Amino acid sequence: MLKTVLQNFLFISISCLMLSGCAADTNRQDTSSSETIEQENPSGKEDIKLSIWTGEEDKEYIAAVTQNFIKENQNEANISIEWSPMVEGECRSNLLGNVLKGADVYTTTDGDMQSIAAGGAASPVANPDEISSRNTKASVESVTIYSTIYGYPITADNGYFLYYNKNYLTSNDVKTLDKILEVAAKNKKKFAMDWTSGWYTYAFFGQTGMKVGLGKDGMTNLCNWNNTKGDIKGVDVASAMLKIGKNPGFENTDDWIKGIQRGSVIACVSGIWDESAIKKALGDNYAAAKLPTYTVAGKQVQMASFFGYKALGVNPYSKHLEWAHKIADYISNEKNQELRFEIRGQCPSNINAAQSDEIKKSQAVSAVLEQSEYSELQRIGGNFWDPAQEFGTMMATGKTNGKSLQKILDETVKNIKASTLS
């Protein structure tokens, strides 16, 4: 299907798009190669030229969608669309570096949308009621700042869940981490998870009532992982992690793919981006599920996750602002989110698209959607990552340097909450 669509391009030409910004321009993407899709120019119609930034991996998808957009609007205007590659995580710095040189439409992450909007580089969506009604509540909230929606949600899958080998583990086994570790140890195999990343170690705190996140200044963090009150205290979580770290069925690693390929890893925590490699390695034994519960303070507590969304933003300085909104709305609609899943395997934020039969067949999509109920948006300041890495490594290795768990947590929280100003 995609090949046919691409072969039907009316016109594709390679042109040079030079993006210039402020003097310190080290973060700019190499956009020396861009693609322009346009229709022939019948007289009497307005010429509309739009530019789009997306990740390189979206190239084929965007080509197909924009070709359809041009065809569907050929009676209204002569449209040409110039696509350029832009890493989603670097979109913010490029836009805020020189918004006047930014694309008319761009793909970014929900975590960057607030900064982009605050910097004057995002135009509020043209149809907020419709965007709210057709997408999941959480995806809309992720791009809403002070009651104004600034982005068109396109995916709901930037989170993590459990992959496992059905040859060793049943769907009942993977409900609890205790059982997963028991089976892994019994078979001299491993459950793999990366505790050097605070993104993953958050999983043990997220459903305990303890919190971490941005303060009101939008820069420094709030954190109470060292909590000493309540049914579950900070030291309870740390003790549970130390016990898991000592289990012969656990491995602290960020390279679970190799472990799965050589057969040493039978379960791991990761996201949709690893689905293809894991499915290939496990074959008929491939399976995915939400994260399990784990034992803490004598209770079974659901493991949590950070979760994120991707969205399209519109540059308020676009020369054709109305058309920029039209194409952003079009790319993010139900039909094109289904096409995105078909081409890219990404989970839709669109409510109806997520209910399609093909998407329901994806175990990874089902897992990430189920896990999203136990997740929260990643709103974290920069000082979170290094202290969280040090804490996770200590829990995984058991090397606490003679410090009490409360002392370790107090120091971790102090560093997480530290001012970003030197």
Buried (B, 14 or more C-beta within 10 A) or exposed (E): EEEEBEEEBEEEEEEEBEBEBEEEEEEBBEBEEBBBBBBEEEEEBEEBBBBBBBBEEBEBBBBBBBBBBBEEBBEEBBBBBBBBBBBBEBBBBBBBBBBEBBBBBBBBBBBBBBBBBEEEBBBBBBEBEEBBEBBBEBBBBBBBBEEEBBBBBBBBBBBBBBBBBBEBBEEEBBBBBBBBBBBBBEBEBBBBBBBBBBBBBBBBBBBBBBBBBBEEEEEBBBBBBBBEEEEBBBBBBBBBBBBBBEBEBBBBBEEBBEBBBEEBBBBBBBBBEBBEBBBEBBEEBBBBBBBBBBBBBEEEBBBBBBBBBBBBBBBBBBEBBEBBBBBBBBBBBBEBBBBBBBBBBBBBBBBBBBEBEEBEEBBBBBBBBBBBEBBBBBBBBEBBBEBBBBBBBBBBEEEBEEEEBBBBBBBBBEBBBBEEEE
